[in-house]
Amino acid sequence: MGTLVKIVPYNADWPRLYRETQDRLEALLGEIAEGIEHVGSTAVPGLAAKPYIDIDVVLKHSTQMEDGRARMQAAGLEPRGSRHGDGVFAFMLRDP
């Protein structure tokens, strides 16, 4: 049996939660971040979704991966690994 996925009605707080987390990531990563984007179903206004704020962080250069990972982990973001083996690493923030 597969993993159950919880889908909830759209939450008008999701954009605010993203912006707060984006601000935190910008302060944390500073000059090494090229961009920070709200992605996934919670980024679509009105759409029911899994209740997780998905965020992509693009670093200016791949040589900054270890520095970025260390900064995010030190700030309490849990590393989730590279789920697809493509060099993209996921982190989880339990309490934005």
Jmol script that loads the backbone (N, CA, C; Angstrom):
load data "model"
ATOM      1  N   MET A   1       0.852  -1.186   0.000  1.00  0.00           N
ATOM      2  CA  MET A   1       0.000   0.000   0.000  1.00  0.00           C
ATOM      3  C   MET A   1       0.892   1.243   0.000  1.00  0.00           C
ATOM      4  N   GLY A   2       0.531   2.228  -0.787  1.00  0.00           N
ATOM      5  CA  GLY A   2       1.292   3.463  -0.873  1.00  0.00           C
ATOM      6  C   GLY A   2       1.127   4.338   0.361  1.00  0.00           C
ATOM      7  N   THR A   3       1.851   5.431   0.370  1.00  0.00           N
ATOM      8  CA  THR A   3       1.775   6.389   1.458  1.00  0.00           C
ATOM      9  C   THR A   3       0.541   7.276   1.282  1.00  0.00           C
ATOM     10  N   LEU A   4      -0.215   7.449   2.348  1.00  0.00           N
ATOM     11  CA  LEU A   4      -1.371   8.346   2.296  1.00  0.00           C
ATOM     12  C   LEU A   4      -0.893   9.788   2.222  1.00  0.00           C
ATOM     13  N   VAL A   5      -1.547  10.553   1.396  1.00  0.00           N
ATOM     14  CA  VAL A   5      -1.220  11.964   1.224  1.00  0.00           C
ATOM     15  C   VAL A   5      -2.396  12.783   1.718  1.00  0.00           C
ATOM     16  N   LYS A   6      -2.118  13.746   2.576  1.00  0.00           N
ATOM     17  CA  LYS A   6      -3.163  14.617   3.110  1.00  0.00           C
ATOM     18  C   LYS A   6      -3.286  15.848   2.214  1.00  0.00           C
ATOM     19  N   ILE A   7      -4.469  16.065   1.667  1.00  0.00           N
ATOM     20  CA  ILE A   7      -4.773  17.252   0.868  1.00  0.00           C
ATOM     21  C   ILE A   7      -5.769  18.082   1.662  1.00  0.00           C
ATOM     22  N   VAL A   8      -5.482  19.364   1.792  1.00  0.00           N
ATOM     23  CA  VAL A   8      -6.352  20.249   2.570  1.00  0.00           C
ATOM     24  C   VAL A   8      -6.847  21.381   1.675  1.00  0.00           C
ATOM     25  N   PRO A   9      -7.949  22.018   2.055  1.00  0.00           N
ATOM     26  CA  PRO A   9      -8.425  23.175   1.285  1.00  0.00           C
ATOM     27  C   PRO A   9      -7.374  24.287   1.283  1.00  0.00           C
ATOM     28  N   TYR A  10      -7.444  25.137   0.264  1.00  0.00           N
ATOM     29  CA  TYR A  10      -6.516  26.265   0.173  1.00  0.00           C
ATOM     30  C   TYR A  10      -6.523  27.067   1.464  1.00  0.00           C
ATOM     31  N   ASN A  11      -5.343  27.495   1.885  1.00  0.00           N
ATOM     32  CA  ASN A  11      -5.179  28.284   3.097  1.00  0.00           C
ATOM     33  C   ASN A  11      -4.629  29.654   2.706  1.00  0.00           C
ATOM     34  N   ALA A  12      -5.376  30.696   2.971  1.00  0.00           N
ATOM     35  CA  ALA A  12      -4.967  32.053   2.600  1.00  0.00           C
ATOM     36  C   ALA A  12      -3.698  32.503   3.312  1.00  0.00           C
ATOM     37  N   ASP A  13      -3.247  31.768   4.332  1.00  0.00           N
ATOM     38  CA  ASP A  13      -1.996  32.094   5.032  1.00  0.00           C
ATOM     39  C   ASP A  13      -0.760  31.594   4.294  1.00  0.00           C
ATOM     40  N   TRP A  14      -0.907  30.690   3.328  1.00  0.00           N
ATOM     41  CA  TRP A  14       0.260  30.123   2.648  1.00  0.00           C
ATOM     42  C   TRP A  14       1.159  31.171   2.007  1.00  0.00           C
ATOM     43  N   PRO A  15       0.634  32.190   1.302  1.00  0.00           N
ATOM     44  CA  PRO A  15       1.531  33.201   0.734  1.00  0.00           C
ATOM     45  C   PRO A  15       2.328  33.947   1.815  1.00  0.00           C
ATOM     46  N   ARG A  16       1.681  34.254   2.930  1.00  0.00           N
ATOM     47  CA  ARG A  16       2.383  34.943   4.024  1.00  0.00           C
ATOM     48  C   ARG A  16       3.473  34.057   4.620  1.00  0.00           C
ATOM     49  N   LEU A  17       3.150  32.785   4.833  1.00  0.00           N
ATOM     50  CA  LEU A  17       4.142  31.851   5.375  1.00  0.00           C
ATOM     51  C   LEU A  17       5.336  31.731   4.434  1.00  0.00           C
ATOM     52  N   TYR A  18       5.060  31.707   3.139  1.00  0.00           N
ATOM     53  CA  TYR A  18       6.165  31.678   2.174  1.00  0.00           C
ATOM     54  C   TYR A  18       7.021  32.929   2.299  1.00  0.00           C
ATOM     55  N   ARG A  19       6.391  34.117   2.304  1.00  0.00           N
ATOM     56  CA  ARG A  19       7.154  35.373   2.364  1.00  0.00           C
ATOM     57  C   ARG A  19       8.005  35.438   3.628  1.00  0.00           C
ATOM     58  N   GLU A  20       7.462  35.006   4.752  1.00  0.00           N
ATOM     59  CA  GLU A  20       8.229  34.998   5.996  1.00  0.00           C
ATOM     60  C   GLU A  20       9.436  34.072   5.895  1.00  0.00           C
ATOM     61  N   THR A  21       9.234  32.921   5.298  1.00  0.00           N
ATOM     62  CA  THR A  21      10.328  31.972   5.136  1.00  0.00           C
ATOM     63  C   THR A  21      11.330  32.481   4.110  1.00  0.00           C
ATOM     64  N   GLN A  22      10.840  33.102   3.046  1.00  0.00           N
ATOM     65  CA  GLN A  22      11.725  33.697   2.040  1.00  0.00           C
ATOM     66  C   GLN A  22      12.621  34.754   2.684  1.00  0.00           C
ATOM     67  N   ASP A  23      12.046  35.615   3.508  1.00  0.00           N
ATOM     68  CA  ASP A  23      12.836  36.642   4.193  1.00  0.00           C
ATOM     69  C   ASP A  23      13.919  36.000   5.056  1.00  0.00           C
ATOM     70  N   ARG A  24      13.550  34.940   5.749  1.00  0.00           N
ATOM     71  CA  ARG A  24      14.516  34.233   6.607  1.00  0.00           C
ATOM     72  C   ARG A  24      15.640  33.627   5.768  1.00  0.00           C
ATOM     73  N   LEU A  25      15.281  33.009   4.647  1.00  0.00           N
ATOM     74  CA  LEU A  25      16.295  32.406   3.781  1.00  0.00           C
ATOM     75  C   LEU A  25      17.194  33.460   3.146  1.00  0.00           C
ATOM     76  N   GLU A  26      16.623  34.587   2.739  1.00  0.00           N
ATOM     77  CA  GLU A  26      17.446  35.665   2.170  1.00  0.00           C
ATOM     78  C   GLU A  26      18.472  36.166   3.181  1.00  0.00           C
ATOM     79  N   ALA A  27      18.046  36.325   4.431  1.00  0.00           N
ATOM     80  CA  ALA A  27      18.975  36.770   5.472  1.00  0.00           C
ATOM     81  C   ALA A  27      20.029  35.698   5.752  1.00  0.00           C
ATOM     82  N   LEU A  28      19.623  34.463   5.725  1.00  0.00           N
ATOM     83  CA  LEU A  28      20.507  33.347   6.026  1.00  0.00           C
ATOM     84  C   LEU A  28      21.545  33.117   4.928  1.00  0.00           C
ATOM     85  N   LEU A  29      21.113  33.162   3.669  1.00  0.00           N
ATOM     86  CA  LEU A  29      21.993  32.825   2.560  1.00  0.00           C
ATOM     87  C   LEU A  29      22.682  34.025   1.931  1.00  0.00           C
ATOM     88  N   GLY A  30      22.082  35.191   2.095  1.00  0.00           N
ATOM     89  CA  GLY A  30      22.701  36.426   1.614  1.00  0.00           C
ATOM     90  C   GLY A  30      23.187  36.364   0.187  1.00  0.00           C
ATOM     91  N   GLU A  31      24.468  36.666   0.023  1.00  0.00           N
ATOM     92  CA  GLU A  31      25.078  36.840  -1.286  1.00  0.00           C
ATOM     93  C   GLU A  31      25.173  35.563  -2.118  1.00  0.00           C
ATOM     94  N   ILE A  32      25.009  34.390  -1.516  1.00  0.00           N
ATOM     95  CA  ILE A  32      25.159  33.169  -2.320  1.00  0.00           C
ATOM     96  C   ILE A  32      23.860  32.747  -3.009  1.00  0.00           C
ATOM     97  N   ALA A  33      22.731  33.357  -2.639  1.00  0.00           N
ATOM     98  CA  ALA A  33      21.441  32.991  -3.242  1.00  0.00           C
ATOM     99  C   ALA A  33      21.192  33.791  -4.515  1.00  0.00           C
ATOM    100  N   GLU A  34      20.889  33.072  -5.585  1.00  0.00           N
ATOM    101  CA  GLU A  34      20.529  33.696  -6.855  1.00  0.00           C
ATOM    102  C   GLU A  34      19.035  34.005  -6.890  1.00  0.00           C
ATOM    103  N   GLY A  35      18.241  33.110  -6.314  1.00  0.00           N
ATOM    104  CA  GLY A  35      16.800  33.299  -6.308  1.00  0.00           C
ATOM    105  C   GLY A  35      16.119  32.368  -5.324  1.00  0.00           C
ATOM    106  N   ILE A  36      14.952  32.779  -4.855  1.00  0.00           N
ATOM    107  CA  ILE A  36      14.143  31.995  -3.928  1.00  0.00           C
ATOM    108  C   ILE A  36      12.712  32.076  -4.435  1.00  0.00           C
ATOM    109  N   GLU A  37      12.098  30.908  -4.706  1.00  0.00           N
ATOM    110  CA  GLU A  37      10.782  30.875  -5.333  1.00  0.00           C
ATOM    111  C   GLU A  37       9.821  29.959  -4.582  1.00  0.00           C
ATOM    112  N   HIS A  38       8.564  30.374  -4.488  1.00  0.00           N
ATOM    113  CA  HIS A  38       7.491  29.543  -3.936  1.00  0.00           C
ATOM    114  C   HIS A  38       7.019  28.642  -5.070  1.00  0.00           C
ATOM    115  N   VAL A  39       7.118  27.328  -4.882  1.00  0.00           N
ATOM    116  CA  VAL A  39       6.747  26.361  -5.916  1.00  0.00           C
ATOM    117  C   VAL A  39       5.759  25.355  -5.339  1.00  0.00           C
ATOM    118  N   GLY A  40       5.217  24.538  -6.184  1.00  0.00           N
ATOM    119  CA  GLY A  40       4.309  23.496  -5.720  1.00  0.00           C
ATOM    120  C   GLY A  40       2.880  24.000  -5.607  1.00  0.00           C
ATOM    121  N   SER A  41       2.020  23.110  -5.150  1.00  0.00           N
ATOM    122  CA  SER A  41       0.588  23.403  -5.146  1.00  0.00           C
ATOM    123  C   SER A  41       0.187  24.516  -4.187  1.00  0.00           C
ATOM    124  N   THR A  42       0.925  24.738  -3.094  1.00  0.00           N
ATOM    125  CA  THR A  42       0.550  25.832  -2.182  1.00  0.00           C
ATOM    126  C   THR A  42       0.821  27.204  -2.794  1.00  0.00           C
ATOM    127  N   ALA A  43       1.542  27.237  -3.908  1.00  0.00           N
ATOM    128  CA  ALA A  43       1.815  28.507  -4.589  1.00  0.00           C
ATOM    129  C   ALA A  43       0.690  28.911  -5.532  1.00  0.00           C
ATOM    130  N   VAL A  44      -0.301  28.033  -5.720  1.00  0.00           N
ATOM    131  CA  VAL A  44      -1.405  28.304  -6.654  1.00  0.00           C
ATOM    132  C   VAL A  44      -2.621  28.781  -5.856  1.00  0.00           C
ATOM    133  N   PRO A  45      -2.997  30.054  -5.980  1.00  0.00           N
ATOM    134  CA  PRO A  45      -4.135  30.572  -5.229  1.00  0.00           C
ATOM    135  C   PRO A  45      -5.405  29.756  -5.475  1.00  0.00           C
ATOM    136  N   GLY A  46      -6.066  29.377  -4.379  1.00  0.00           N
ATOM    137  CA  GLY A  46      -7.333  28.679  -4.457  1.00  0.00           C
ATOM    138  C   GLY A  46      -7.242  27.165  -4.609  1.00  0.00           C
ATOM    139  N   LEU A  47      -6.048  26.630  -4.810  1.00  0.00           N
ATOM    140  CA  LEU A  47      -5.888  25.202  -5.060  1.00  0.00           C
ATOM    141  C   LEU A  47      -5.715  24.420  -3.752  1.00  0.00           C
ATOM    142  N   ALA A  48      -6.458  23.336  -3.592  1.00  0.00           N
ATOM    143  CA  ALA A  48      -6.238  22.437  -2.463  1.00  0.00           C
ATOM    144  C   ALA A  48      -4.861  21.815  -2.632  1.00  0.00           C
ATOM    145  N   ALA A  49      -4.191  21.507  -1.505  1.00  0.00           N
ATOM    146  CA  ALA A  49      -2.800  21.065  -1.599  1.00  0.00           C
ATOM    147  C   ALA A  49      -2.378  20.298  -0.357  1.00  0.00           C
ATOM    148  N   LYS A  50      -1.204  19.658  -0.471  1.00  0.00           N
ATOM    149  CA  LYS A  50      -0.571  19.123   0.734  1.00  0.00           C
ATOM    150  C   LYS A  50      -0.155  20.348   1.545  1.00  0.00           C
ATOM    151  N   PRO A  51      -0.290  20.317   2.863  1.00  0.00           N
ATOM    152  CA  PRO A  51      -0.030  21.516   3.675  1.00  0.00           C
ATOM    153  C   PRO A  51       1.454  21.754   3.944  1.00  0.00           C
ATOM    154  N   TYR A  52       2.250  21.836   2.878  1.00  0.00           N
ATOM    155  CA  TYR A  52       3.683  22.110   2.984  1.00  0.00           C
ATOM    156  C   TYR A  52       4.023  23.245   2.039  1.00  0.00           C
ATOM    157  N   ILE A  53       4.831  24.170   2.505  1.00  0.00           N
ATOM    158  CA  ILE A  53       5.285  25.269   1.662  1.00  0.00           C
ATOM    159  C   ILE A  53       6.571  24.807   0.982  1.00  0.00           C
ATOM    160  N   ASP A  54       6.506  24.569  -0.322  1.00  0.00           N
ATOM    161  CA  ASP A  54       7.681  24.155  -1.090  1.00  0.00           C
ATOM    162  C   ASP A  54       8.380  25.386  -1.641  1.00  0.00           C
ATOM    163  N   ILE A  55       9.692  25.435  -1.424  1.00  0.00           N
ATOM    164  CA  ILE A  55      10.485  26.589  -1.837  1.00  0.00           C
ATOM    165  C   ILE A  55      11.727  26.094  -2.561  1.00  0.00           C
ATOM    166  N   ASP A  56      12.001  26.674  -3.710  1.00  0.00           N
ATOM    167  CA  ASP A  56      13.255  26.403  -4.417  1.00  0.00           C
ATOM    168  C   ASP A  56      14.225  27.540  -4.132  1.00  0.00           C
ATOM    169  N   VAL A  57      15.445  27.170  -3.770  1.00  0.00           N
ATOM    170  CA  VAL A  57      16.526  28.129  -3.582  1.00  0.00           C
ATOM    171  C   VAL A  57      17.573  27.825  -4.645  1.00  0.00           C
ATOM    172  N   VAL A  58      17.918  28.822  -5.440  1.00  0.00           N
ATOM    173  CA  VAL A  58      18.939  28.668  -6.466  1.00  0.00           C
ATOM    174  C   VAL A  58      20.176  29.424  -6.001  1.00  0.00           C
ATOM    175  N   LEU A  59      21.291  28.698  -5.906  1.00  0.00           N
ATOM    176  CA  LEU A  59      22.547  29.331  -5.523  1.00  0.00           C
ATOM    177  C   LEU A  59      23.251  29.870  -6.759  1.00  0.00           C
ATOM    178  N   LYS A  60      24.082  30.891  -6.569  1.00  0.00           N
ATOM    179  CA  LYS A  60      24.757  31.516  -7.699  1.00  0.00           C
ATOM    180  C   LYS A  60      25.728  30.565  -8.384  1.00  0.00           C
ATOM    181  N   HIS A  61      26.301  29.644  -7.617  1.00  0.00           N
ATOM    182  CA  HIS A  61      27.262  28.721  -8.212  1.00  0.00           C
ATOM    183  C   HIS A  61      27.238  27.398  -7.463  1.00  0.00           C
ATOM    184  N   SER A  62      27.430  26.308  -8.178  1.00  0.00           N
ATOM    185  CA  SER A  62      27.386  24.983  -7.557  1.00  0.00           C
ATOM    186  C   SER A  62      28.470  24.792  -6.495  1.00  0.00           C
ATOM    187  N   THR A  63      29.535  25.566  -6.554  1.00  0.00           N
ATOM    188  CA  THR A  63      30.590  25.453  -5.540  1.00  0.00           C
ATOM    189  C   THR A  63      30.113  25.959  -4.178  1.00  0.00           C
ATOM    190  N   GLN A  64      28.984  26.637  -4.137  1.00  0.00           N
ATOM    191  CA  GLN A  64      28.445  27.163  -2.882  1.00  0.00           C
ATOM    192  C   GLN A  64      27.468  26.198  -2.223  1.00  0.00           C
ATOM    193  N   MET A  65      27.297  25.012  -2.811  1.00  0.00           N
ATOM    194  CA  MET A  65      26.337  24.037  -2.293  1.00  0.00           C
ATOM    195  C   MET A  65      26.640  23.661  -0.841  1.00  0.00           C
ATOM    196  N   GLU A  66      27.879  23.349  -0.539  1.00  0.00           N
ATOM    197  CA  GLU A  66      28.218  22.922   0.820  1.00  0.00           C
ATOM    198  C   GLU A  66      28.005  24.068   1.816  1.00  0.00           C
ATOM    199  N   ASP A  67      28.401  25.284   1.446  1.00  0.00           N
ATOM    200  CA  ASP A  67      28.191  26.442   2.318  1.00  0.00           C
ATOM    201  C   ASP A  67      26.700  26.671   2.547  1.00  0.00           C
ATOM    202  N   GLY A  68      25.900  26.617   1.481  1.00  0.00           N
ATOM    203  CA  GLY A  68      24.454  26.811   1.604  1.00  0.00           C
ATOM    204  C   GLY A  68      23.819  25.734   2.462  1.00  0.00           C
ATOM    205  N   ARG A  69      24.209  24.484   2.243  1.00  0.00           N
ATOM    206  CA  ARG A  69      23.686  23.377   3.044  1.00  0.00           C
ATOM    207  C   ARG A  69      24.027  23.563   4.512  1.00  0.00           C
ATOM    208  N   ALA A  70      25.269  23.932   4.804  1.00  0.00           N
ATOM    209  CA  ALA A  70      25.695  24.122   6.191  1.00  0.00           C
ATOM    210  C   ALA A  70      24.919  25.261   6.859  1.00  0.00           C
ATOM    211  N   ARG A  71      24.709  26.351   6.138  1.00  0.00           N
ATOM    212  CA  ARG A  71      23.961  27.486   6.694  1.00  0.00           C
ATOM    213  C   ARG A  71      22.518  27.096   6.999  1.00  0.00           C
ATOM    214  N   MET A  72      21.873  26.385   6.068  1.00  0.00           N
ATOM    215  CA  MET A  72      20.478  26.009   6.273  1.00  0.00           C
ATOM    216  C   MET A  72      20.339  24.992   7.403  1.00  0.00           C
ATOM    217  N   GLN A  73      21.259  24.059   7.467  1.00  0.00           N
ATOM    218  CA  GLN A  73      21.202  23.063   8.527  1.00  0.00           C
ATOM    219  C   GLN A  73      21.453  23.711   9.893  1.00  0.00           C
ATOM    220  N   ALA A  74      22.389  24.638   9.972  1.00  0.00           N
ATOM    221  CA  ALA A  74      22.676  25.331  11.233  1.00  0.00           C
ATOM    222  C   ALA A  74      21.479  26.162  11.697  1.00  0.00           C
ATOM    223  N   ALA A  75      20.635  26.588  10.749  1.00  0.00           N
ATOM    224  CA  ALA A  75      19.463  27.389  11.080  1.00  0.00           C
ATOM    225  C   ALA A  75      18.253  26.517  11.418  1.00  0.00           C
ATOM    226  N   GLY A  76      18.443  25.198  11.451  1.00  0.00           N
ATOM    227  CA  GLY A  76      17.362  24.313  11.854  1.00  0.00           C
ATOM    228  C   GLY A  76      16.574  23.682  10.720  1.00  0.00           C
ATOM    229  N   LEU A  77      16.977  23.896   9.479  1.00  0.00           N
ATOM    230  CA  LEU A  77      16.305  23.229   8.367  1.00  0.00           C
ATOM    231  C   LEU A  77      16.858  21.817   8.261  1.00  0.00           C
ATOM    232  N   GLU A  78      15.970  20.855   8.207  1.00  0.00           N
ATOM    233  CA  GLU A  78      16.373  19.447   8.170  1.00  0.00           C
ATOM    234  C   GLU A  78      16.704  19.031   6.746  1.00  0.00           C
ATOM    235  N   PRO A  79      17.899  18.510   6.513  1.00  0.00           N
ATOM    236  CA  PRO A  79      18.225  18.038   5.166  1.00  0.00           C
ATOM    237  C   PRO A  79      17.434  16.783   4.827  1.00  0.00           C
ATOM    238  N   ARG A  80      16.864  16.746   3.631  1.00  0.00           N
ATOM    239  CA  ARG A  80      16.072  15.596   3.180  1.00  0.00           C
ATOM    240  C   ARG A  80      16.771  14.854   2.044  1.00  0.00           C
ATOM    241  N   GLY A  81      17.960  15.320   1.649  1.00  0.00           N
ATOM    242  CA  GLY A  81      18.734  14.638   0.616  1.00  0.00           C
ATOM    243  C   GLY A  81      18.350  15.036  -0.790  1.00  0.00           C
ATOM    244  N   SER A  82      19.015  14.394  -1.734  1.00  0.00           N
ATOM    245  CA  SER A  82      18.730  14.596  -3.150  1.00  0.00           C
ATOM    246  C   SER A  82      17.848  13.440  -3.587  1.00  0.00           C
ATOM    247  N   ARG A  83      16.557  13.652  -3.552  1.00  0.00           N
ATOM    248  CA  ARG A  83      15.598  12.575  -3.779  1.00  0.00           C
ATOM    249  C   ARG A  83      15.634  12.006  -5.187  1.00  0.00           C
ATOM    250  N   HIS A  84      16.076  12.772  -6.137  1.00  0.00           N
ATOM    251  CA  HIS A  84      16.047  12.320  -7.525  1.00  0.00           C
ATOM    252  C   HIS A  84      17.450  12.137  -8.094  1.00  0.00           C
ATOM    253  N   GLY A  85      18.483  12.269  -7.260  1.00  0.00           N
ATOM    254  CA  GLY A  85      19.852  12.075  -7.706  1.00  0.00           C
ATOM    255  C   GLY A  85      20.325  13.088  -8.729  1.00  0.00           C
ATOM    256  N   ASP A  86      19.703  14.268  -8.738  1.00  0.00           N
ATOM    257  CA  ASP A  86      20.031  15.271  -9.745  1.00  0.00           C
ATOM    258  C   ASP A  86      20.812  16.460  -9.181  1.00  0.00           C
ATOM    259  N   GLY A  87      21.307  16.330  -7.948  1.00  0.00           N
ATOM    260  CA  GLY A  87      22.050  17.430  -7.349  1.00  0.00           C
ATOM    261  C   GLY A  87      21.171  18.480  -6.708  1.00  0.00           C
ATOM    262  N   VAL A  88      19.865  18.253  -6.706  1.00  0.00           N
ATOM    263  CA  VAL A  88      18.934  19.163  -6.043  1.00  0.00           C
ATOM    264  C   VAL A  88      18.638  18.577  -4.660  1.00  0.00           C
ATOM    265  N   PHE A  89      18.907  19.350  -3.632  1.00  0.00           N
ATOM    266  CA  PHE A  89      18.758  18.863  -2.272  1.00  0.00           C
ATOM    267  C   PHE A  89      17.554  19.517  -1.602  1.00  0.00           C
ATOM    268  N   ALA A  90      16.772  18.709  -0.921  1.00  0.00           N
ATOM    269  CA  ALA A  90      15.576  19.188  -0.229  1.00  0.00           C
ATOM    270  C   ALA A  90      15.859  19.377   1.252  1.00  0.00           C
ATOM    271  N   PHE A  91      15.213  20.378   1.840  1.00  0.00           N
ATOM    272  CA  PHE A  91      15.273  20.653   3.271  1.00  0.00           C
ATOM    273  C   PHE A  91      13.867  20.836   3.777  1.00  0.00           C
ATOM    274  N   MET A  92      13.648  20.564   5.045  1.00  0.00           N
ATOM    275  CA  MET A  92      12.330  20.741   5.636  1.00  0.00           C
ATOM    276  C   MET A  92      12.431  21.731   6.788  1.00  0.00           C
ATOM    277  N   LEU A  93      11.535  22.690   6.787  1.00  0.00           N
ATOM    278  CA  LEU A  93      11.395  23.638   7.890  1.00  0.00           C
ATOM    279  C   LEU A  93      10.100  23.290   8.583  1.00  0.00           C
ATOM    280  N   ARG A  94      10.200  22.744   9.785  1.00  0.00           N
ATOM    281  CA  ARG A  94       9.002  22.264  10.476  1.00  0.00           C
ATOM    282  C   ARG A  94       8.130  23.387  11.022  1.00  0.00           C
ATOM    283  N   ASP A  95       8.726  24.500  11.397  1.00  0.00           N
ATOM    284  CA  ASP A  95       7.948  25.589  12.000  1.00  0.00           C
ATOM    285  C   ASP A  95       8.384  26.918  11.407  1.00  0.00           C
ATOM    286  N   PRO A  96       7.752  27.307  10.282  1.00  0.00           N
ATOM    287  CA  PRO A  96       8.182  28.560   9.626  1.00  0.00           C
ATOM    288  C   PRO A  96       7.924  29.693  10.483  1.00  0.00           C
TER     289      PRO A  96
END
end "model"
wireframe off; spacefill off
backbone 0.3
color backbone group
